[in-house]
Structure formats: structure tokens, C-alpha cells
Amino acid sequence: MFDFKQIESGEDFELLCEDLLRAMGYTIEASVARGPDLGRDIIASKTVTDELGFTETYRYLIECKHYARSGQSVQEADIGSPIARMSTHNCNRYILITSTVPSEKVRFQLAAVPNAVPGYKATVWAQNDLVRFLEQHPDVWERHVSLELITGAPVRLLASEVETWLQAMGYTLADRQLLGDDQVEMVAEMDRGTIRQRLLIRCLDGEADVQRVTALADAVRERGFAEGWAIADRRVSSSARALARENAVLRVFNLAGFMRLTFGPYFDALTKLVEESHIPAYYVDLGGMVQF
């Protein structure tokens, strides 16, 4: 049932692991990183209560190694020093999640962590462990495999672009799933003290028409979201825009409009800063320079 070769990339495997951890009751503090991640893929936490009623919160540094397509095992060089990474990210637990198996040296390395630093612990979820956990949460697998089967489709590419921008804005993403063959739905959450939001996002292949936006409005109301955002890869119909204007919990965009609305003030501030510094007055077109 669980053929990890169906997961195309390492990043997609990390997203699968992130959703699985969330389904298992972990709180995701740092989601899958795009770009430099300082030696971590995911940071999660979980509060545990013992039989006497005492509670303790553990912070987990999680590294995901997706080698199912090559079949190779995870080697020591692949994980470096888990202890150093835990220290860097203020974690006291380390989990290596792999779609294959770790080498024996890696197993010994992780087993020795508590002896090296009291209070630190490390473990591995190898392929068989991952299968066991996914069997308990089959919806996680179904969401990710259904998306992977349409790799390269416009709606998946749009969803990936939207995810990147939402994460740059500070949102964490969950519950990504394919609706039919032309929509991807995800939940975007932000909790920064006084700023708390929970949004239902739908990425649409083609046009955001009134029928799709009405369906989003119904889902927002029935599932208790603060807002619903419809983001189309092409255009938004005039009737859909009119519906959104009449409904305070709805927002509709094409991709360019979404990027402009969310990051426009930032780009405007940069432009103003450049103009005030008189940088354009000192610009020299390299194409016009004398060549020797």
C-alpha cells in the first residue's frame, strides 16, 4: 500500500512527514524550510503527562531522508551531529525519519546520544515504522499521493507557489489535499500573540467563478474558519468578485493579485527607500561602458 517511490522529491517527503506528525498530535513550530535550514527539516513539540499528573514539554528536531528511489541507507555523513543540531535549535529530542533504513553505524550513533548528553534522546523512524504510523493515519498518505500523481499539473504548481508566499508571510500550512482534479485545498494558520488567523485556502486551476467561490464560502461557514481565500491561476470572474465584496469572510485573487496584495507594501517600501537614497542617480548602464 505504501510505496514511497511515489513521493517524488525530498521536499515532498518532508511535507508528508510534517502532516503525519501533526496528525499524531505534535505541534509544528518550524515547518519544512525552503532554502537554508541550518540543519533541520522540521521542529515539533509535544507535552506529555505522566501517571502522577506531571507534565513536560519536549522539543523535537526532525530530519527527513527520502532515499526510496535509490534504495540507499542513511549514513553517518548524511546526518552529521544530531547533538550539535539539537543544541543549535534548543531541542532535546531528535528523530530521523527515512523512507529506507539507517545504517548500523547511524543506529549506534543515535542510541549513544543519551550517554553523551544527559537529557537528550534520539531515535529513528525507518520505513517499517513510517508504514505503521501511516496505517493509523491513512488520510495523510492519501492526500500526498493524490497530489504527487498529478506532478506538473497547473493546479499543483500554483499550490506550491502559494505555499511559498504564505510561509514567507509567517503562516504554517496543514491539511493539503486535492479536491477533484482542479483544486488544491490547504489550511493556513498564524499565531503571533495578538495576531491569530486560521484561513481556508483553495488554489484553482483556471477561473475562479461564482460556483467555486460559493462552495468555498459554504466550507468556511460550516468549518468555522476566519476567512476563505480563492486563488486562481488565470482570472477571477466579475460575478465571483461581486460575491466576495458582499461577503466579509471571502477574498478572491489571481496569482498576480495575491502577490501584489500580500507583498505590495513591502515592495513599495523598498522602492521608496531606493529613491530616497538617490541610488538611481548613480546607476551606470554596464552596456554603455567603454570596453578595452
Buried (B, 14 or more C-beta within 10 A) or exposed (E): EBEBEBBBEBBBBBBBBBBBBBBEEBBBBBBBBEEEBEBBBBBBBBEEEEEEEEEEEBBBBBBBBBBBBEEEBBEEEBBEEBBEBBBEBEBBBBBBBBBBBBBEEBBEBBEEBEEEBEEBBBBBBBBEBBBEBBEEBEEBBEBBBBBBEBEEBBBBBBBBBBBEBBBEEEBBBBBBBBBEEBBBBBBBBBEEEEEEBBBBBBBBBBBBBBEBBBBBBEBBEEEEBEBBBBBBBEEBBEEBBEBBEEBEBBBBBBBEBBBEEBEEEEEEEEEEEEEEEEEEEEEEEEEEEEEE
